């Protein structure tokens, strides 16, 4: 079938190289993934989740947004983004709804 016995090995190596390159591009260059965060929430305006105050804020909402929409200052810790921008595609803010084991502020 193959005249050179190393051909399947080279094809396998090329497949790994292409797959690794595609993953590198998707995650590090295009930032094509969703970031989930628990962000401080104002319980006087919204129904917020109740956290423990240590590993999560005391009152928080859940925000899911594409990594490509997050400003670089957030990654360095110089600023915080606490909500989606108006009209931002694929960004979702989730507030607490009563039911189950979830504790809400309102």
Secondary structure in CASP SS format (residue, H / E / C, confidence):
PFRMAT SS
TARGET T0000
AUTHOR 0000-0000-0000
METHOD secondary structure of the structure
MODEL  1
X C 1.00
X C 1.00
X C 1.00
X C 1.00
X C 1.00
X C 1.00
X H 1.00
X H 1.00
X H 1.00
X H 1.00
X H 1.00
X H 1.00
X H 1.00
X H 1.00
X H 1.00
X H 1.00
X H 1.00
X H 1.00
X H 1.00
X H 1.00
X H 1.00
X H 1.00
X H 1.00
X H 1.00
X H 1.00
X H 1.00
X H 1.00
X H 1.00
X H 1.00
X C 1.00
X C 1.00
X C 1.00
X C 1.00
X E 1.00
X E 1.00
X E 1.00
X E 1.00
X E 1.00
X E 1.00
X E 1.00
X C 1.00
X C 1.00
X C 1.00
X C 1.00
X C 1.00
X C 1.00
X C 1.00
X C 1.00
X E 1.00
X E 1.00
X C 1.00
X C 1.00
X C 1.00
X C 1.00
X C 1.00
X C 1.00
X C 1.00
X C 1.00
X E 1.00
X E 1.00
X E 1.00
X E 1.00
X E 1.00
X E 1.00
X E 1.00
X E 1.00
X H 1.00
X H 1.00
X H 1.00
X C 1.00
X C 1.00
X H 1.00
X H 1.00
X H 1.00
X H 1.00
X H 1.00
X C 1.00
X C 1.00
X C 1.00
X C 1.00
X C 1.00
X C 1.00
X C 1.00
X C 1.00
X C 1.00
X C 1.00
X C 1.00
X C 1.00
X C 1.00
X C 1.00
X C 1.00
X E 1.00
X E 1.00
X E 1.00
X C 1.00
X C 1.00
X C 1.00
X C 1.00
X C 1.00
X C 1.00
X C 1.00
X C 1.00
X C 1.00
X E 1.00
X C 1.00
X C 1.00
END
